Amino acid sequence: MKKVLFLALAAASFSFTACESKKEEAQEQVGENVKDAGEAKADAMENQADAVRDSADAKGEAIQDNADKMAPAATTTTTTTEVKK
């Protein structure tokens, strides 16, 4: 009788352990999903930041190129004799 009772208790405790294990696995999966979603969001934000940076660089280069194409300002040269006067 004791053996039967012991085996029944052992089987019941294993079934509770199995349920707890399934709950634990589900929680771990939820945690993994949250981490994966956060990583995907961070990657998307990095890609957006790169696009903004590239756009700003291109605009800045275009402005500088246009400035380089402008006619240089008229410069006057002063000779040393004019300075001495």
C-alpha distance (Angstrom), angle and dihedral (degrees) to the residues before:
residue distance angle dihedral
M1 . . .
K2 3.81 . .
K3 3.80 90.3 .
V4 3.79 92.2 52.6
L5 3.81 91.6 47.6
F6 3.81 91.1 47.2
L7 3.80 92.1 49.3
A8 3.81 91.1 48.0
L9 3.81 91.3 50.7
A10 3.79 91.0 46.4
A11 3.80 91.6 50.8
A12 3.81 91.2 48.0
S13 3.80 92.6 49.8
F14 3.81 90.8 49.6
S15 3.79 90.4 52.0
F16 3.83 90.4 51.4
T17 3.78 89.8 48.3
A18 3.79 90.4 50.8
C19 3.81 90.7 51.9
E20 3.77 91.2 48.7
S21 3.78 89.7 49.1
K22 3.81 91.0 53.3
K23 3.80 90.3 50.0
E24 3.78 90.7 48.3
E25 3.80 91.9 49.2
A26 3.80 90.4 49.3
Q27 3.81 91.3 51.6
E28 3.79 91.2 47.2
Q29 3.81 89.7 51.2
V30 3.81 90.5 50.5
G31 3.80 88.9 51.4
E32 3.80 91.3 49.9
N33 3.80 90.9 49.1
V34 3.81 91.1 52.1
K35 3.79 91.4 49.2
D36 3.81 91.9 47.8
A37 3.80 92.0 48.8
G38 3.81 90.6 49.9
E39 3.78 91.4 49.7
A40 3.82 91.6 49.5
K41 3.80 90.7 49.9
A42 3.80 91.5 49.1
D43 3.81 90.6 50.0
A44 3.80 90.9 50.9
M45 3.81 91.0 49.6
E46 3.81 91.0 49.8
N47 3.81 90.1 51.5
Q48 3.81 90.6 50.5
A49 3.79 91.1 48.9
D50 3.80 90.4 50.8
A51 3.81 90.3 50.9
V52 3.82 91.9 50.4
R53 3.80 91.0 47.5
D54 3.81 92.2 48.7
S55 3.80 91.3 48.3
A56 3.80 92.2 50.4
D57 3.80 91.0 47.9
A58 3.81 91.2 51.0
K59 3.82 92.4 48.8
G60 3.79 91.6 47.4
E61 3.80 91.6 49.5
A62 3.82 90.8 49.2
I63 3.80 91.2 51.9
Q64 3.79 91.3 48.7
D65 3.81 91.6 47.5
N66 3.80 90.4 51.8
A67 3.79 90.1 49.2
D68 3.80 90.2 51.6
K69 3.83 90.3 52.3
M70 3.81 93.0 54.8
A71 3.79 116.7 102.8
P72 3.76 110.3 -95.1
A73 3.77 114.6 -107.0
A74 3.79 115.1 -97.8
T75 3.75 107.9 -95.1
T76 3.73 125.8 -160.8
T77 3.72 122.3 -148.3
T78 3.73 120.9 -143.9
T79 3.72 119.2 -154.0
T80 3.75 122.3 -141.3
T81 3.78 92.1 -112.2
E82 3.78 91.2 57.4
V83 3.77 90.7 52.0
K84 3.80 92.6 51.8
K85 3.82 92.1 54.9
